[in-house]
Amino acid sequence: MLQQIAFIPQHQFHVLINFSGEDERIVAVLPNEAGGFRVVDQGKIIAELNLNKGSCTCYKGKLKKDIMTQLERQIKNHYA
């Protein structure tokens, strides 16, 4: 049986993401202990990401490349 690693709401942080034009929103990023991140926008999960070797990969959800770049930069800055 695979062990599921839970996301930790107590360790969440918030980032400002520019989705397009003037559409900027603050999203919540919930980490887990395995280097994964759940991205929540207005109460809905929009993606789940892994941070491996300095780059983010999306394994659930579909985000545009520019949004992924912003999230990757914000996550790295949060843990720097």
Number of C-alpha atoms within 10 A of each C-alpha: 3 4 5 7 10 12 18 14 13 8 10 15 13 16 16 13 17 14 14 9 6 7 8 11 14 13 20 20 26 20 23 16 10 12 12 22 23 21 22 17 13 10 9 9 15 15 18 20 22 20 16 10 6 9 13 21 13 16 11 13 11 11 13 8 9 13 14 19 14 15 20 19 14 17 19 13 9 11 6 6
